[in-house]
Structures are given as C-alpha cells and as structure tokens.
Amino acid sequence: MENINEITSPALKQKSKLDKWFWIFGIVLVITLGYIGYDKYSDYRYDKDEVLYQDGAYFGYNSAVIQIVEQANTCKSIPLNYKDKTGNHTINILKLECLSSNQLGCLYNG
C-alpha cells in the first residue's frame, strides 16, 4: 500500500499552483481596476474644472462689457489699455450721444 502523502502530494502541489495563480490574477485585477477608476475620475475632474473655467471667463467678459457701458453712460471718457506686438496702447472711448452737435461736426470734419 502506498503512503497517503505520496498520493495526495501531486494534488496538493496542483492546488498550491492554482492558489498562487489565483492570487497573482487577483492582484493584477485590483491594480488594473484601480488604474481605470483613477483615470476616469481624473477625466471627470478635468471636465468639471474646464466648465468652471469657461463659466468664469464668460462672467468676467460679461462684467467688463457691462462696466464699460455703465461708465459710458456717465458721458466721461473711458481709457482702455491693451497690449499687442508693438507694445502697450491706450484708447479712449466716449459715447456719441454725449458729444454736442458742435463737437460732432469737428470730429467728422477733421
């Protein structure tokens, strides 16, 4: 009669190999799912931040235009500064309705 350890030993070795591969597969699966989850979360955060940035830019431009129009209604010259390739420049904006008819004639005639 054979020893019981000799009969079950190959089965135990096979089970041990399967357990080893099961754990390796489990660890790789957890790492992969973690990476995919992190990637999707990063995309979500980027999209959310981009929308917030665009909304803020729109609000800023809208507020600037409203302020220019409100200042123009006071009939005062509004200096606007801008920068281009040749340097810094300033232009003055004035509402046409604020000019008297005499000033308007001088403006168009030179």
C-alpha positions as CSV (number, residue, x, y, z in Angstrom):
1,M,0.0,0.0,0.0
2,E,1.2,3.4,-0.9
3,N,1.8,6.1,1.5
4,I,-1.2,8.6,1.7
5,N,1.2,11.5,1.5
6,E,2.6,10.3,-1.9
7,I,-1.0,10.0,-3.3
8,T,-2.1,13.5,-2.2
9,S,1.1,15.3,-2.8
10,P,0.6,15.9,-6.5
11,A,-2.9,17.1,-5.8
12,L,-1.7,19.5,-3.1
13,K,1.1,20.8,-5.4
14,Q,-1.5,21.4,-8.2
15,K,-3.8,23.2,-5.7
16,S,-0.9,25.3,-4.5
17,K,-0.1,26.4,-8.0
18,L,-3.7,27.3,-8.7
19,D,-3.8,29.3,-5.4
20,K,-0.6,31.1,-6.5
21,W,-2.0,32.0,-9.9
22,F,-5.4,33.0,-8.3
23,W,-3.6,35.5,-6.1
24,I,-1.5,36.9,-8.9
25,F,-4.5,37.3,-11.1
26,G,-6.4,38.9,-8.2
27,I,-3.7,41.4,-7.5
28,V,-3.3,42.3,-11.2
29,L,-7.1,42.7,-11.5
30,V,-7.2,45.0,-8.5
31,I,-4.4,47.2,-9.8
32,T,-6.0,47.4,-13.3
33,L,-9.4,48.3,-11.9
34,G,-7.7,50.9,-9.6
35,Y,-5.9,52.5,-12.6
36,I,-9.0,52.6,-14.7
37,G,-11.0,54.1,-11.9
38,Y,-8.4,56.8,-11.2
39,D,-8.2,57.6,-14.9
40,K,-12.0,58.0,-15.2
41,Y,-12.0,60.2,-12.1
42,S,-9.2,62.4,-13.4
43,D,-11.2,62.9,-16.7
44,Y,-14.3,63.8,-14.7
45,R,-12.4,66.3,-12.6
46,Y,-10.7,67.8,-15.7
47,D,-14.1,68.2,-17.4
48,K,-15.6,69.8,-14.3
49,D,-12.7,72.2,-13.9
50,E,-12.9,73.2,-17.6
51,V,-16.6,74.0,-17.4
52,L,-15.9,76.1,-14.3
53,Y,-13.1,77.9,-16.0
54,Q,-15.2,78.7,-19.1
55,D,-18.1,79.9,-16.9
56,G,-15.7,82.2,-15.0
57,A,-14.3,83.6,-18.2
58,Y,-17.7,84.3,-19.6
59,F,-18.7,86.0,-16.4
60,G,-15.6,88.1,-16.4
61,Y,-16.0,89.3,-20.1
62,N,-19.7,90.0,-19.5
63,S,-18.9,92.0,-16.3
64,A,-16.2,94.0,-18.2
65,V,-18.6,95.0,-21.0
66,I,-21.3,96.0,-18.6
67,Q,-18.9,98.2,-16.6
68,I,-17.7,99.9,-19.9
69,V,-21.3,100.6,-20.9
70,E,-22.2,101.9,-17.5
71,Q,-19.2,104.2,-17.5
72,A,-20.0,105.4,-21.0
73,N,-23.5,106.4,-19.8
74,T,-21.8,108.9,-17.4
75,C,-20.5,110.9,-20.5
76,K,-16.9,110.5,-19.4
77,S,-14.0,109.3,-21.5
78,I,-13.1,105.7,-20.7
79,P,-9.5,104.7,-21.2
80,L,-8.9,101.2,-22.3
81,N,-5.4,99.7,-22.2
82,Y,-4.4,96.8,-24.4
83,K,-1.1,95.2,-25.5
84,D,-0.2,93.9,-28.9
85,K,3.1,93.1,-30.7
86,T,4.2,96.7,-30.8
87,G,3.7,97.4,-27.1
88,N,1.1,98.8,-24.7
89,H,-1.6,101.2,-26.1
90,T,-4.4,103.2,-24.6
91,I,-7.6,104.2,-26.4
92,N,-10.4,106.4,-25.1
93,I,-14.0,105.5,-25.6
94,L,-16.7,108.1,-25.5
95,K,-20.5,107.7,-26.1
96,L,-21.6,109.5,-29.2
97,E,-24.7,110.8,-27.6
98,C,-22.6,112.7,-25.1
99,L,-21.0,114.8,-27.7
100,S,-22.6,118.1,-28.5
101,S,-23.5,118.7,-32.2
102,N,-20.6,121.2,-32.4
103,Q,-18.1,118.7,-31.2
104,L,-19.6,116.0,-33.5
105,G,-19.0,118.3,-36.5
106,C,-15.4,118.8,-35.6
107,L,-15.0,115.1,-35.2
108,Y,-16.2,114.3,-38.7
109,N,-14.6,117.3,-40.5
110,G,-11.2,116.8,-39.2
